[in-house]
Amino acid sequence: MLASILASGLAVGAIYALIGITYNTMFSTSRVMSFTAGQLGMLGGVLGSLFTLRLGLAWPLGLLLTLACGALVGIVTEFVAVRPVLKSLDQHLYVLSTLALALMIQQVTAIGWSTEPQPFPRLLGGFGETILDEKFWLPVAACLLVVVGLELLYRRTLIGHAFLAVAEDNFAARALGLPERRLRVTSYALAGGIGALAGYAGGELLLAFFANGPHLNFYGFIPVALGGLGNNRGALIGGLVLGLFQQTANFVVGGIFASVAVFTLFIVVLLAAPQGLLGSAQARRV
């Protein structure tokens, strides 16, 4: 039982961490918390099932098509729900614009796909229904791959340095001649691919279900709050801790009380460290 809790907790936590990294990637170049992150995870499962199970494509091709569609949705998010808001004096309107787009994506998926959970295909086979099953280790492997890949991108490449410059001070980056808009679009495409990967890697756990979006939106935001906004390593740790805590609470108290336990942990951590456990307080000139 302990091994099962650990395996499922790490797997679910890795999915939450990937959604948290999706939040961070979009926020870094726009200072906007786009609430389409959970919908991207939902689309990863739905499109993965569509390409791999219904259309019968090989899973590597299905994965590439799913990531490409996720990147496209990320670009559409920047153009439709983010860019108009950044031109407005009241930039907090992104809460409404991104939520509206998220609801549109969810309803279109329900109409075009199904309102019932649909199966997600097995990709690699192997160990069967044990703690070594692919549904437990695939999300963890995908999450670690994304975190390492982003660290290499940000630290070792020119475009990664440009991303960091825009994230640090977009006005100064623009004054230095960096193409801030193109970098923002690129970061949203990257975030779309990461969100879709979360849904694809966790498809066997979450299934292909249109209602996964709001669930992932909320639980994917908690690692961001726990680990510190913009901190991908913090999101990784926060997601894994959340997943383990949630699965333990499901086993100990079960049902609605597990959600209450998660909310309680979330509030206690925010009261103790409003900037997140691994975040740093922001200095503000007054």
Secondary structure, 3 states (H helix, E strand, C coil): CHHHHHHHHHHHHHHHHHHHHHHHHHHHHHCCCCCCHHHHHHHHHHHHHHHHHHCCCCHHHHHHHHHHHHHHHHHHHHHHHHHHHHCCCCHHHHHHHHHHHHHHHHHHHHHHCCCCCECCCCCCCCCCCCCCCHHHHHHHHHHHHHHHHHHHHHHHCHHHHHHHHHHHCHHHHHHCCCCHHHHHHHHHHHHHHHHHHHHHHCHHHHCECCCHHHHHHHHHHHHHHHHCCCCHHHHHHHHHHHHHHHHHHHHHCCHHHHHHHHHHHHHHHHHHCCCCCCCCCCCCCC
